Amino acid sequence: MFKMQKFHLYDKVISPLVTEKSTNLSEQNKIVFKVPREANKINLKKNIEKIFKVNVIKINIINKQNRRKIVRGKKVKVQGFKKAIITLKKGQSIDLTTGI
């Protein structure tokens, strides 16, 4: 029998990504979030609009793959993740300093 899992709104948004590039995107009404691997654009749009009470125009999803890196002479595996770039309606913004 198929069990329906109950998801909370905040399960689809892990954390905001605050980098130099994402800060520059905020000038164009774009916010970058780290999201779970199973997140999709439709559910993400609904959840962002409910949580932050903003209008989402467009969502771009980028899947960062796992990679290997050398740290202090040892090979280390860097975990990949999925990130979403959310474009908001002109004039709207999300204040990331207040927290979710």
C-alpha positions as CSV (number, residue, x, y, z in Angstrom):
1,M,0.0,0.0,0.0
2,F,1.3,3.5,-0.9
3,K,1.8,5.7,2.1
4,M,1.5,9.4,1.6
5,Q,4.3,11.2,3.3
6,K,3.5,14.5,5.0
7,F,5.9,17.3,4.2
8,H,6.2,20.6,6.0
9,L,6.6,23.8,4.0
10,Y,10.2,24.3,5.3
11,D,11.3,20.8,4.2
12,K,11.6,22.2,0.6
13,V,13.9,25.1,1.5
14,I,17.1,24.1,3.4
15,S,18.9,27.4,3.7
16,P,19.7,30.5,1.7
17,L,23.1,30.6,-0.1
18,V,24.9,33.8,0.7
19,T,27.9,34.2,-1.6
20,E,29.3,37.1,-3.6
21,K,27.5,35.9,-6.7
22,S,24.2,35.5,-5.0
23,T,24.5,38.9,-3.4
24,N,25.0,40.4,-6.9
25,L,21.9,38.5,-8.1
26,S,19.8,40.1,-5.3
27,E,20.0,43.4,-7.2
28,Q,18.0,41.7,-10.0
29,N,15.3,40.5,-7.6
30,K,16.8,37.0,-7.5
31,I,17.4,34.9,-4.3
32,V,19.4,31.6,-4.1
33,F,18.4,28.8,-1.8
34,K,19.8,25.4,-1.1
35,V,17.1,22.8,-1.6
36,P,16.7,19.0,-1.2
37,R,17.6,16.8,-4.2
38,E,13.9,15.7,-4.7
39,A,12.6,19.3,-4.9
40,N,11.0,20.4,-8.1
41,K,9.9,23.8,-9.5
42,I,6.2,23.4,-8.9
43,N,6.4,22.5,-5.2
44,L,9.2,25.0,-4.6
45,K,7.1,27.9,-6.1
46,K,4.1,27.1,-3.9
47,N,6.2,26.8,-0.7
48,I,8.2,30.0,-1.3
49,E,5.1,31.9,-2.0
50,K,3.4,30.6,1.2
51,I,6.4,31.0,3.5
52,F,7.6,34.5,2.4
53,K,4.3,35.9,1.0
54,V,5.9,37.0,-2.3
55,N,5.1,36.4,-6.0
56,V,7.6,34.0,-7.8
57,I,8.0,34.7,-11.5
58,K,10.6,32.1,-12.4
59,I,12.7,29.3,-10.8
60,N,16.0,27.9,-12.1
61,I,17.4,24.8,-10.5
62,I,21.1,23.8,-10.6
63,N,22.3,20.4,-9.5
64,K,25.8,20.5,-8.2
65,Q,27.5,17.1,-8.5
66,N,29.7,15.3,-6.0
67,R,33.4,16.0,-6.6
68,R,36.8,15.1,-5.2
69,K,39.2,17.6,-3.7
70,I,42.7,17.4,-2.3
71,V,43.0,18.7,1.3
72,R,46.4,18.5,3.0
73,G,47.5,15.8,0.6
74,K,44.5,13.6,1.0
75,K,41.6,13.1,-1.4
76,V,38.3,14.2,0.1
77,K,34.8,13.8,-1.3
78,V,32.8,17.0,-1.4
79,Q,29.1,16.4,-1.2
80,G,27.0,17.8,-4.0
81,F,23.7,19.7,-3.6
82,K,20.8,21.3,-5.5
83,K,20.3,25.0,-5.5
84,A,17.4,27.1,-6.8
85,I,17.6,30.6,-8.1
86,I,14.2,32.3,-7.4
87,T,13.2,35.3,-9.5
88,L,10.7,37.6,-7.6
89,K,8.2,40.1,-8.9
90,K,9.7,43.6,-9.4
91,G,9.6,45.5,-6.2
92,Q,9.4,42.5,-3.9
93,S,12.2,41.1,-1.8
94,I,13.0,38.5,0.9
95,D,15.0,39.7,3.9
96,L,17.4,36.9,4.6
97,T,18.8,38.5,7.8
98,T,15.5,37.8,9.8
99,G,15.7,34.0,9.2
100,I,13.0,31.6,8.4
